[in-house]
């Protein structure tokens, strides 16, 4: 099993199945992160591609992984 932090920063990809689109880590496409079911009127492909694209763009920009659960960014003001 990988260390929890070792998976952060890996690019995401989209895999198409007969019934759904999966968002997966490129290095481990068998272990999916999100599943968008194909159904009439729901743009499953667009949702999956958008999720992967936004995350990968964030990586390219050097923004790093999201803020860990239970912490607040220094500029957070309620």
PDB file of N, CA, C and O in Angstrom, chain B, residues numbered from 101:
ATOM      1  N   UNK B 101       0.837  -1.187   0.000  1.00  0.00           N
ATOM      2  CA  UNK B 101       0.000   0.000   0.000  1.00  0.00           C
ATOM      3  C   UNK B 101       0.876   1.242   0.000  1.00  0.00           C
ATOM      4  O   UNK B 101       1.854   1.322   0.743  1.00  0.00           O
ATOM      5  N   UNK B 102       0.522   2.206  -0.833  1.00  0.00           N
ATOM      6  CA  UNK B 102       1.297   3.442  -0.916  1.00  0.00           C
ATOM      7  C   UNK B 102       1.049   4.314   0.299  1.00  0.00           C
ATOM      8  O   UNK B 102       0.007   4.225   0.949  1.00  0.00           O
ATOM      9  N   UNK B 103       2.030   5.162   0.595  1.00  0.00           N
ATOM     10  CA  UNK B 103       1.841   6.174   1.626  1.00  0.00           C
ATOM     11  C   UNK B 103       0.750   7.120   1.170  1.00  0.00           C
ATOM     12  O   UNK B 103       0.668   7.411  -0.023  1.00  0.00           O
ATOM     13  N   UNK B 104      -0.112   7.627   2.086  1.00  0.00           N
ATOM     14  CA  UNK B 104      -1.203   8.510   1.672  1.00  0.00           C
ATOM     15  C   UNK B 104      -0.744   9.706   0.849  1.00  0.00           C
ATOM     16  O   UNK B 104      -1.394  10.049  -0.138  1.00  0.00           O
ATOM     17  N   UNK B 105       0.339  10.340   1.220  1.00  0.00           N
ATOM     18  CA  UNK B 105       0.815  11.512   0.502  1.00  0.00           C
ATOM     19  C   UNK B 105       1.441  11.203  -0.842  1.00  0.00           C
ATOM     20  O   UNK B 105       1.573  12.089  -1.687  1.00  0.00           O
ATOM     21  N   UNK B 106       1.830   9.942  -1.047  1.00  0.00           N
ATOM     22  CA  UNK B 106       2.503   9.572  -2.289  1.00  0.00           C
ATOM     23  C   UNK B 106       1.579   9.679  -3.490  1.00  0.00           C
ATOM     24  O   UNK B 106       2.057   9.834  -4.614  1.00  0.00           O
ATOM     25  N   UNK B 107       0.273   9.600  -3.286  1.00  0.00           N
ATOM     26  CA  UNK B 107      -0.672   9.647  -4.390  1.00  0.00           C
ATOM     27  C   UNK B 107      -1.006  11.075  -4.792  1.00  0.00           C
ATOM     28  O   UNK B 107      -1.490  11.305  -5.900  1.00  0.00           O
ATOM     29  N   UNK B 108      -0.762  12.023  -3.923  1.00  0.00           N
ATOM     30  CA  UNK B 108      -1.060  13.405  -4.257  1.00  0.00           C
ATOM     31  C   UNK B 108      -0.097  13.877  -5.326  1.00  0.00           C
ATOM     32  O   UNK B 108       1.083  13.527  -5.308  1.00  0.00           O
ATOM     33  N   UNK B 109      -0.589  14.655  -6.237  1.00  0.00           N
ATOM     34  CA  UNK B 109       0.265  15.182  -7.283  1.00  0.00           C
ATOM     35  C   UNK B 109       0.358  14.311  -8.515  1.00  0.00           C
ATOM     36  O   UNK B 109       1.098  14.640  -9.442  1.00  0.00           O
ATOM     37  N   UNK B 110      -0.375  13.205  -8.551  1.00  0.00           N
ATOM     38  CA  UNK B 110      -0.396  12.367  -9.741  1.00  0.00           C
ATOM     39  C   UNK B 110      -1.491  12.842 -10.679  1.00  0.00           C
ATOM     40  O   UNK B 110      -2.567  13.248 -10.240  1.00  0.00           O
ATOM     41  N   UNK B 111      -1.207  12.789 -11.980  1.00  0.00           N
ATOM     42  CA  UNK B 111      -2.202  13.212 -12.976  1.00  0.00           C
ATOM     43  C   UNK B 111      -3.392  12.263 -12.990  1.00  0.00           C
ATOM     44  O   UNK B 111      -3.268  11.074 -12.697  1.00  0.00           O
ATOM     45  N   UNK B 112      -4.549  12.819 -13.339  1.00  0.00           N
ATOM     46  CA  UNK B 112      -5.763  12.035 -13.461  1.00  0.00           C
ATOM     47  C   UNK B 112      -6.073  11.782 -14.932  1.00  0.00           C
ATOM     48  O   UNK B 112      -5.652  12.539 -15.807  1.00  0.00           O
ATOM     49  N   UNK B 113      -6.810  10.716 -15.190  1.00  0.00           N
ATOM     50  CA  UNK B 113      -7.231  10.352 -16.545  1.00  0.00           C
ATOM     51  C   UNK B 113      -8.680   9.880 -16.485  1.00  0.00           C
ATOM     52  O   UNK B 113      -9.222   9.637 -15.407  1.00  0.00           O
ATOM     53  N   UNK B 114      -9.300   9.753 -17.660  1.00  0.00           N
ATOM     54  CA  UNK B 114     -10.684   9.291 -17.760  1.00  0.00           C
ATOM     55  C   UNK B 114     -10.693   7.962 -18.501  1.00  0.00           C
ATOM     56  O   UNK B 114     -10.051   7.804 -19.539  1.00  0.00           O
ATOM     57  N   UNK B 115     -11.438   7.007 -17.941  1.00  0.00           N
ATOM     58  CA  UNK B 115     -11.594   5.682 -18.551  1.00  0.00           C
ATOM     59  C   UNK B 115     -13.081   5.487 -18.844  1.00  0.00           C
ATOM     60  O   UNK B 115     -13.930   5.731 -17.987  1.00  0.00           O
ATOM     61  N   UNK B 116     -13.385   5.044 -20.064  1.00  0.00           N
ATOM     62  CA  UNK B 116     -14.779   4.798 -20.422  1.00  0.00           C
ATOM     63  C   UNK B 116     -15.110   3.321 -20.291  1.00  0.00           C
ATOM     64  O   UNK B 116     -14.394   2.465 -20.809  1.00  0.00           O
ATOM     65  N   UNK B 117     -16.197   3.033 -19.595  1.00  0.00           N
ATOM     66  CA  UNK B 117     -16.754   1.689 -19.499  1.00  0.00           C
ATOM     67  C   UNK B 117     -18.089   1.684 -20.232  1.00  0.00           C
ATOM     68  O   UNK B 117     -18.548   2.727 -20.698  1.00  0.00           O
ATOM     69  N   UNK B 118     -18.709   0.525 -20.335  1.00  0.00           N
ATOM     70  CA  UNK B 118     -20.002   0.440 -21.021  1.00  0.00           C
ATOM     71  C   UNK B 118     -21.065   1.287 -20.322  1.00  0.00           C
ATOM     72  O   UNK B 118     -21.905   1.889 -20.991  1.00  0.00           O
ATOM     73  N   UNK B 119     -21.042   1.343 -18.990  1.00  0.00           N
ATOM     74  CA  UNK B 119     -22.096   2.026 -18.241  1.00  0.00           C
ATOM     75  C   UNK B 119     -21.670   3.324 -17.573  1.00  0.00           C
ATOM     76  O   UNK B 119     -22.510   4.030 -17.014  1.00  0.00           O
ATOM     77  N   UNK B 120     -20.367   3.656 -17.619  1.00  0.00           N
ATOM     78  CA  UNK B 120     -19.913   4.823 -16.863  1.00  0.00           C
ATOM     79  C   UNK B 120     -18.571   5.333 -17.373  1.00  0.00           C
ATOM     80  O   UNK B 120     -17.881   4.668 -18.147  1.00  0.00           O
ATOM     81  N   UNK B 121     -18.223   6.530 -16.917  1.00  0.00           N
ATOM     82  CA  UNK B 121     -16.892   7.095 -17.113  1.00  0.00           C
ATOM     83  C   UNK B 121     -16.237   7.152 -15.742  1.00  0.00           C
ATOM     84  O   UNK B 121     -16.851   7.603 -14.775  1.00  0.00           O
ATOM     85  N   UNK B 122     -14.991   6.695 -15.655  1.00  0.00           N
ATOM     86  CA  UNK B 122     -14.258   6.695 -14.399  1.00  0.00           C
ATOM     87  C   UNK B 122     -13.145   7.730 -14.450  1.00  0.00           C
ATOM     88  O   UNK B 122     -12.498   7.905 -15.482  1.00  0.00           O
ATOM     89  N   UNK B 123     -12.927   8.411 -13.339  1.00  0.00           N
ATOM     90  CA  UNK B 123     -11.762   9.277 -13.186  1.00  0.00           C
ATOM     91  C   UNK B 123     -10.773   8.476 -12.351  1.00  0.00           C
ATOM     92  O   UNK B 123     -11.090   8.038 -11.245  1.00  0.00           O
ATOM     93  N   UNK B 124      -9.567   8.287 -12.892  1.00  0.00           N
ATOM     94  CA  UNK B 124      -8.554   7.433 -12.271  1.00  0.00           C
ATOM     95  C   UNK B 124      -7.217   8.165 -12.216  1.00  0.00           C
ATOM     96  O   UNK B 124      -7.007   9.157 -12.913  1.00  0.00           O
ATOM     97  N   UNK B 125      -6.323   7.660 -11.379  1.00  0.00           N
ATOM     98  CA  UNK B 125      -4.933   8.133 -11.419  1.00  0.00           C
ATOM     99  C   UNK B 125      -4.270   7.467 -12.623  1.00  0.00           C
ATOM    100  O   UNK B 125      -4.449   6.268 -12.839  1.00  0.00           O
ATOM    101  N   UNK B 126      -3.514   8.224 -13.403  1.00  0.00           N
ATOM    102  CA  UNK B 126      -2.859   7.651 -14.587  1.00  0.00           C
ATOM    103  C   UNK B 126      -1.997   6.451 -14.226  1.00  0.00           C
ATOM    104  O   UNK B 126      -1.908   5.502 -15.004  1.00  0.00           O
ATOM    105  N   UNK B 127      -1.363   6.477 -13.065  1.00  0.00           N
ATOM    106  CA  UNK B 127      -0.458   5.397 -12.677  1.00  0.00           C
ATOM    107  C   UNK B 127      -1.186   4.150 -12.199  1.00  0.00           C
ATOM    108  O   UNK B 127      -0.566   3.093 -12.079  1.00  0.00           O
ATOM    109  N   UNK B 128      -2.489   4.241 -11.922  1.00  0.00           N
ATOM    110  CA  UNK B 128      -3.241   3.088 -11.428  1.00  0.00           C
ATOM    111  C   UNK B 128      -4.687   3.158 -11.902  1.00  0.00           C
ATOM    112  O   UNK B 128      -5.583   3.418 -11.100  1.00  0.00           O
ATOM    113  N   UNK B 129      -4.933   2.931 -13.200  1.00  0.00           N
ATOM    114  CA  UNK B 129      -6.277   3.086 -13.749  1.00  0.00           C
ATOM    115  C   UNK B 129      -7.296   2.079 -13.225  1.00  0.00           C
ATOM    116  O   UNK B 129      -8.492   2.259 -13.457  1.00  0.00           O
ATOM    117  N   UNK B 130      -6.874   1.037 -12.535  1.00  0.00           N
ATOM    118  CA  UNK B 130      -7.808   0.072 -11.959  1.00  0.00           C
ATOM    119  C   UNK B 130      -8.476   0.607 -10.690  1.00  0.00           C
ATOM    120  O   UNK B 130      -9.548   0.137 -10.308  1.00  0.00           O
ATOM    121  N   UNK B 131      -7.853   1.576 -10.042  1.00  0.00           N
ATOM    122  CA  UNK B 131      -8.357   2.139  -8.783  1.00  0.00           C
ATOM    123  C   UNK B 131      -8.984   3.496  -9.068  1.00  0.00           C
ATOM    124  O   UNK B 131      -8.283   4.508  -9.075  1.00  0.00           O
ATOM    125  N   UNK B 132     -10.295   3.536  -9.304  1.00  0.00           N
ATOM    126  CA  UNK B 132     -10.949   4.771  -9.710  1.00  0.00           C
ATOM    127  C   UNK B 132     -11.260   5.666  -8.513  1.00  0.00           C
ATOM    128  O   UNK B 132     -11.451   5.190  -7.394  1.00  0.00           O
ATOM    129  N   UNK B 133     -11.306   6.975  -8.776  1.00  0.00           N
ATOM    130  CA  UNK B 133     -11.568   7.985  -7.752  1.00  0.00           C
ATOM    131  C   UNK B 133     -12.992   8.502  -7.819  1.00  0.00           C
ATOM    132  O   UNK B 133     -13.584   8.830  -6.791  1.00  0.00           O
ATOM    133  N   UNK B 134     -13.546   8.579  -9.014  1.00  0.00           N
ATOM    134  CA  UNK B 134     -14.922   9.053  -9.206  1.00  0.00           C
ATOM    135  C   UNK B 134     -15.543   8.277 -10.361  1.00  0.00           C
ATOM    136  O   UNK B 134     -14.865   7.888 -11.312  1.00  0.00           O
ATOM    137  N   UNK B 135     -16.856   8.062 -10.249  1.00  0.00           N
ATOM    138  CA  UNK B 135     -17.580   7.321 -11.285  1.00  0.00           C
ATOM    139  C   UNK B 135     -18.803   8.136 -11.683  1.00  0.00           C
ATOM    140  O   UNK B 135     -19.597   8.537 -10.833  1.00  0.00           O
ATOM    141  N   UNK B 136     -18.946   8.377 -12.982  1.00  0.00           N
ATOM    142  CA  UNK B 136     -20.083   9.113 -13.518  1.00  0.00           C
ATOM    143  C   UNK B 136     -20.870   8.175 -14.419  1.00  0.00           C
ATOM    144  O   UNK B 136     -20.419   7.819 -15.507  1.00  0.00           O
ATOM    145  N   UNK B 137     -22.046   7.781 -13.957  1.00  0.00           N
ATOM    146  CA  UNK B 137     -22.884   6.842 -14.685  1.00  0.00           C
ATOM    147  C   UNK B 137     -23.432   7.473 -15.964  1.00  0.00           C
ATOM    148  O   UNK B 137     -23.813   8.644 -15.975  1.00  0.00           O
ATOM    149  N   UNK B 138     -23.468   6.692 -17.032  1.00  0.00           N
ATOM    150  CA  UNK B 138     -24.088   7.132 -18.282  1.00  0.00           C
ATOM    151  C   UNK B 138     -25.597   7.010 -18.117  1.00  0.00           C
ATOM    152  O   UNK B 138     -26.104   5.952 -17.743  1.00  0.00           O
ATOM    153  N   UNK B 139     -26.296   8.072 -18.390  1.00  0.00           N
ATOM    154  CA  UNK B 139     -27.757   8.024 -18.377  1.00  0.00           C
ATOM    155  C   UNK B 139     -28.278   9.125 -19.292  1.00  0.00           C
ATOM    156  O   UNK B 139     -27.602  10.134 -19.494  1.00  0.00           O
ATOM    157  N   UNK B 140     -29.467   8.941 -19.845  1.00  0.00           N
ATOM    158  CA  UNK B 140     -30.018   9.942 -20.758  1.00  0.00           C
ATOM    159  C   UNK B 140     -30.106  11.314 -20.087  1.00  0.00           C
ATOM    160  O   UNK B 140     -30.614  11.446 -18.974  1.00  0.00           O
ATOM    161  N   UNK B 141     -29.607  12.312 -20.778  1.00  0.00           N
ATOM    162  CA  UNK B 141     -29.685  13.679 -20.274  1.00  0.00           C
ATOM    163  C   UNK B 141     -28.586  14.078 -19.303  1.00  0.00           C
ATOM    164  O   UNK B 141     -28.532  15.237 -18.890  1.00  0.00           O
ATOM    165  N   UNK B 142     -27.704  13.151 -18.924  1.00  0.00           N
ATOM    166  CA  UNK B 142     -26.601  13.492 -18.009  1.00  0.00           C
ATOM    167  C   UNK B 142     -25.285  13.420 -18.770  1.00  0.00           C
ATOM    168  O   UNK B 142     -24.951  12.373 -19.324  1.00  0.00           O
ATOM    169  N   UNK B 143     -24.533  14.516 -18.805  1.00  0.00           N
ATOM    170  CA  UNK B 143     -23.267  14.535 -19.559  1.00  0.00           C
ATOM    171  C   UNK B 143     -22.118  13.912 -18.762  1.00  0.00           C
ATOM    172  O   UNK B 143     -21.211  14.616 -18.318  1.00  0.00           O
ATOM    173  N   UNK B 144     -22.164  12.608 -18.589  1.00  0.00           N
ATOM    174  CA  UNK B 144     -21.176  11.904 -17.763  1.00  0.00           C
ATOM    175  C   UNK B 144     -19.748  12.113 -18.269  1.00  0.00           C
ATOM    176  O   UNK B 144     -18.835  12.354 -17.479  1.00  0.00           O
ATOM    177  N   UNK B 145     -19.558  12.019 -19.590  1.00  0.00           N
ATOM    178  CA  UNK B 145     -18.214  12.212 -20.144  1.00  0.00           C
ATOM    179  C   UNK B 145     -17.689  13.612 -19.811  1.00  0.00           C
ATOM    180  O   UNK B 145     -16.540  13.761 -19.395  1.00  0.00           O
ATOM    181  N   UNK B 146     -18.513  14.617 -19.989  1.00  0.00           N
ATOM    182  CA  UNK B 146     -18.094  15.997 -19.721  1.00  0.00           C
ATOM    183  C   UNK B 146     -17.723  16.191 -18.253  1.00  0.00           C
ATOM    184  O   UNK B 146     -16.735  16.858 -17.948  1.00  0.00           O
ATOM    185  N   UNK B 147     -18.502  15.617 -17.346  1.00  0.00           N
ATOM    186  CA  UNK B 147     -18.203  15.748 -15.920  1.00  0.00           C
ATOM    187  C   UNK B 147     -16.860  15.089 -15.595  1.00  0.00           C
ATOM    188  O   UNK B 147     -16.037  15.678 -14.893  1.00  0.00           O
ATOM    189  N   UNK B 148     -16.635  13.886 -16.094  1.00  0.00           N
ATOM    190  CA  UNK B 148     -15.387  13.179 -15.819  1.00  0.00           C
ATOM    191  C   UNK B 148     -14.190  13.913 -16.421  1.00  0.00           C
ATOM    192  O   UNK B 148     -13.168  14.084 -15.755  1.00  0.00           O
ATOM    193  N   UNK B 149     -14.311  14.344 -17.673  1.00  0.00           N
ATOM    194  CA  UNK B 149     -13.210  15.050 -18.323  1.00  0.00           C
ATOM    195  C   UNK B 149     -12.924  16.381 -17.648  1.00  0.00           C
ATOM    196  O   UNK B 149     -11.766  16.778 -17.523  1.00  0.00           O
ATOM    197  N   UNK B 150     -13.963  17.071 -17.216  1.00  0.00           N
ATOM    198  CA  UNK B 150     -13.771  18.349 -16.531  1.00  0.00           C
ATOM    199  C   UNK B 150     -13.049  18.145 -15.198  1.00  0.00           C
ATOM    200  O   UNK B 150     -12.141  18.905 -14.862  1.00  0.00           O
ATOM    201  N   UNK B 151     -13.443  17.138 -14.450  1.00  0.00           N
ATOM    202  CA  UNK B 151     -12.793  16.862 -13.168  1.00  0.00           C
ATOM    203  C   UNK B 151     -11.303  16.596 -13.356  1.00  0.00           C
ATOM    204  O   UNK B 151     -10.469  17.179 -12.663  1.00  0.00           O
ATOM    205  N   UNK B 152     -10.973  15.712 -14.298  1.00  0.00           N
ATOM    206  CA  UNK B 152      -9.570  15.381 -14.554  1.00  0.00           C
ATOM    207  C   UNK B 152      -8.803  16.599 -15.072  1.00  0.00           C
ATOM    208  O   UNK B 152      -7.669  16.846 -14.660  1.00  0.00           O
ATOM    209  N   UNK B 153      -9.419  17.350 -15.969  1.00  0.00           N
ATOM    210  CA  UNK B 153      -8.763  18.514 -16.556  1.00  0.00           C
ATOM    211  C   UNK B 153      -8.451  19.587 -15.507  1.00  0.00           C
ATOM    212  O   UNK B 153      -7.348  20.133 -15.477  1.00  0.00           O
ATOM    213  N   UNK B 154      -9.417  19.878 -14.661  1.00  0.00           N
ATOM    214  CA  UNK B 154      -9.202  20.897 -13.626  1.00  0.00           C
ATOM    215  C   UNK B 154      -8.106  20.485 -12.660  1.00  0.00           C
ATOM    216  O   UNK B 154      -7.252  21.297 -12.306  1.00  0.00           O
ATOM    217  N   UNK B 155      -8.122  19.244 -12.235  1.00  0.00           N
ATOM    218  CA  UNK B 155      -7.094  18.763 -11.308  1.00  0.00           C
ATOM    219  C   UNK B 155      -5.720  18.809 -11.969  1.00  0.00           C
ATOM    220  O   UNK B 155      -4.757  19.279 -11.362  1.00  0.00           O
ATOM    221  N   UNK B 156      -5.622  18.324 -13.210  1.00  0.00           N
ATOM    222  CA  UNK B 156      -4.337  18.318 -13.906  1.00  0.00           C
ATOM    223  C   UNK B 156      -3.831  19.731 -14.154  1.00  0.00           C
ATOM    224  O   UNK B 156      -2.628  19.982 -14.073  1.00  0.00           O
ATOM    225  N   UNK B 157      -4.728  20.650 -14.451  1.00  0.00           N
ATOM    226  CA  UNK B 157      -4.324  22.051 -14.640  1.00  0.00           C
ATOM    227  C   UNK B 157      -3.758  22.615 -13.342  1.00  0.00           C
ATOM    228  O   UNK B 157      -2.769  23.347 -13.360  1.00  0.00           O
ATOM    229  N   UNK B 158      -4.372  22.281 -12.231  1.00  0.00           N
ATOM    230  CA  UNK B 158      -3.887  22.741 -10.923  1.00  0.00           C
ATOM    231  C   UNK B 158      -2.479  22.214 -10.672  1.00  0.00           C
ATOM    232  O   UNK B 158      -1.629  22.934 -10.146  1.00  0.00           O
ATOM    233  N   UNK B 159      -2.230  20.959 -11.047  1.00  0.00           N
ATOM    234  CA  UNK B 159      -0.885  20.405 -10.884  1.00  0.00           C
ATOM    235  C   UNK B 159       0.132  21.154 -11.736  1.00  0.00           C
ATOM    236  O   UNK B 159       1.226  21.469 -11.267  1.00  0.00           O
ATOM    237  N   UNK B 160      -0.232  21.447 -13.011  1.00  0.00           N
ATOM    238  CA  UNK B 160       0.683  22.167 -13.909  1.00  0.00           C
ATOM    239  C   UNK B 160       1.006  23.559 -13.379  1.00  0.00           C
ATOM    240  O   UNK B 160       2.114  24.061 -13.569  1.00  0.00           O
ATOM    241  N   UNK B 161       0.043  24.176 -12.718  1.00  0.00           N
ATOM    242  CA  UNK B 161       0.236  25.531 -12.204  1.00  0.00           C
ATOM    243  C   UNK B 161       1.058  25.524 -10.919  1.00  0.00           C
ATOM    244  O   UNK B 161       1.440  26.582 -10.420  1.00  0.00           O
ATOM    245  N   UNK B 162       1.330  24.337 -10.383  1.00  0.00           N
ATOM    246  CA  UNK B 162       2.131  24.262  -9.169  1.00  0.00           C
ATOM    247  C   UNK B 162       1.349  24.583  -7.915  1.00  0.00           C
ATOM    248  O   UNK B 162       1.940  24.906  -6.884  1.00  0.00           O
ATOM    249  N   UNK B 163       0.028  24.501  -7.982  1.00  0.00           N
ATOM    250  CA  UNK B 163      -0.780  24.843  -6.823  1.00  0.00           C
ATOM    251  C   UNK B 163      -0.693  23.776  -5.745  1.00  0.00           C
ATOM    252  O   UNK B 163      -1.013  24.049  -4.588  1.00  0.00           O
ATOM    253  N   UNK B 164      -0.269  22.572  -6.093  1.00  0.00           N
ATOM    254  CA  UNK B 164      -0.163  21.502  -5.120  1.00  0.00           C
ATOM    255  C   UNK B 164      -1.515  20.903  -4.794  1.00  0.00           C
ATOM    256  O   UNK B 164      -2.534  21.283  -5.372  1.00  0.00           O
ATOM    257  N   UNK B 165      -1.514  19.962  -3.863  1.00  0.00           N
ATOM    258  CA  UNK B 165      -2.763  19.298  -3.510  1.00  0.00           C
ATOM    259  C   UNK B 165      -3.690  20.227  -2.734  1.00  0.00           C
ATOM    260  O   UNK B 165      -3.246  21.263  -2.239  1.00  0.00           O
ATOM    261  N   UNK B 166      -4.973  19.874  -2.619  1.00  0.00           N
ATOM    262  CA  UNK B 166      -5.902  20.692  -1.864  1.00  0.00           C
ATOM    263  C   UNK B 166      -5.519  20.746  -0.392  1.00  0.00           C
ATOM    264  O   UNK B 166      -4.718  19.940   0.082  1.00  0.00           O
ATOM    265  N   UNK B 167      -6.090  21.689   0.317  1.00  0.00           N
ATOM    266  CA  UNK B 167      -5.833  21.825   1.746  1.00  0.00           C
ATOM    267  C   UNK B 167      -6.297  20.559   2.463  1.00  0.00           C
ATOM    268  O   UNK B 167      -7.412  20.097   2.223  1.00  0.00           O
ATOM    269  N   UNK B 168      -5.461  19.984   3.343  1.00  0.00           N
ATOM    270  CA  UNK B 168      -5.849  18.766   4.051  1.00  0.00           C
ATOM    271  C   UNK B 168      -7.100  18.987   4.907  1.00  0.00           C
ATOM    272  O   UNK B 168      -7.339  20.102   5.371  1.00  0.00           O
ATOM    273  N   UNK B 169      -7.898  17.935   5.120  1.00  0.00           N
ATOM    274  CA  UNK B 169      -9.093  18.074   5.947  1.00  0.00           C
ATOM    275  C   UNK B 169      -8.748  18.567   7.347  1.00  0.00           C
ATOM    276  O   UNK B 169      -7.722  18.185   7.911  1.00  0.00           O
ATOM    277  N   UNK B 170      -9.597  19.407   7.899  1.00  0.00           N
ATOM    278  CA  UNK B 170      -9.411  19.892   9.263  1.00  0.00           C
ATOM    279  C   UNK B 170      -8.502  21.093   9.390  1.00  0.00           C
ATOM    280  O   UNK B 170      -8.283  21.580  10.500  1.00  0.00           O
ATOM    281  N   UNK B 171      -7.959  21.593   8.270  1.00  0.00           N
ATOM    282  CA  UNK B 171      -7.107  22.779   8.329  1.00  0.00           C
ATOM    283  C   UNK B 171      -7.738  23.900   7.518  1.00  0.00           C
ATOM    284  O   UNK B 171      -8.557  23.666   6.629  1.00  0.00           O
ATOM    285  N   UNK B 172      -7.348  25.089   7.837  1.00  0.00           N
ATOM    286  CA  UNK B 172      -7.852  26.260   7.097  1.00  0.00           C
ATOM    287  C   UNK B 172      -6.699  27.004   6.480  1.00  0.00           C
ATOM    288  O   UNK B 172      -5.656  27.163   7.113  1.00  0.00           O
ATOM    289  N   UNK B 173      -6.864  27.465   5.256  1.00  0.00           N
ATOM    290  CA  UNK B 173      -5.792  28.266   4.648  1.00  0.00           C
ATOM    291  C   UNK B 173      -5.521  29.513   5.494  1.00  0.00           C
ATOM    292  O   UNK B 173      -6.431  30.019   6.151  1.00  0.00           O
ATOM    293  N   UNK B 174      -4.281  30.013   5.485  1.00  0.00           N
ATOM    294  CA  UNK B 174      -3.950  31.190   6.300  1.00  0.00           C
ATOM    295  C   UNK B 174      -4.788  32.424   5.969  1.00  0.00           C
ATOM    296  O   UNK B 174      -4.984  33.285   6.827  1.00  0.00           O
ATOM    297  N   UNK B 175      -5.279  32.516   4.747  1.00  0.00           N
ATOM    298  CA  UNK B 175      -6.054  33.701   4.364  1.00  0.00           C
ATOM    299  C   UNK B 175      -7.555  33.527   4.580  1.00  0.00           C
ATOM    300  O   UNK B 175      -8.341  34.358   4.124  1.00  0.00           O
ATOM    301  N   UNK B 176      -7.968  32.451   5.272  1.00  0.00           N
ATOM    302  CA  UNK B 176      -9.388  32.206   5.528  1.00  0.00           C
ATOM    303  C   UNK B 176      -9.907  33.144   6.610  1.00  0.00           C
ATOM    304  O   UNK B 176      -9.324  33.238   7.690  1.00  0.00           O
ATOM    305  N   UNK B 177     -10.994  33.831   6.319  1.00  0.00           N
ATOM    306  CA  UNK B 177     -11.646  34.719   7.287  1.00  0.00           C
ATOM    307  C   UNK B 177     -13.153  34.493   7.206  1.00  0.00           C
ATOM    308  O   UNK B 177     -13.784  34.838   6.207  1.00  0.00           O
ATOM    309  N   UNK B 178     -13.733  33.906   8.274  1.00  0.00           N
ATOM    310  CA  UNK B 178     -15.190  33.649   8.230  1.00  0.00           C
ATOM    311  C   UNK B 178     -16.023  34.910   8.207  1.00  0.00           C
ATOM    312  O   UNK B 178     -17.251  34.838   8.171  1.00  0.00           O
TER     313      UNK B 178
END
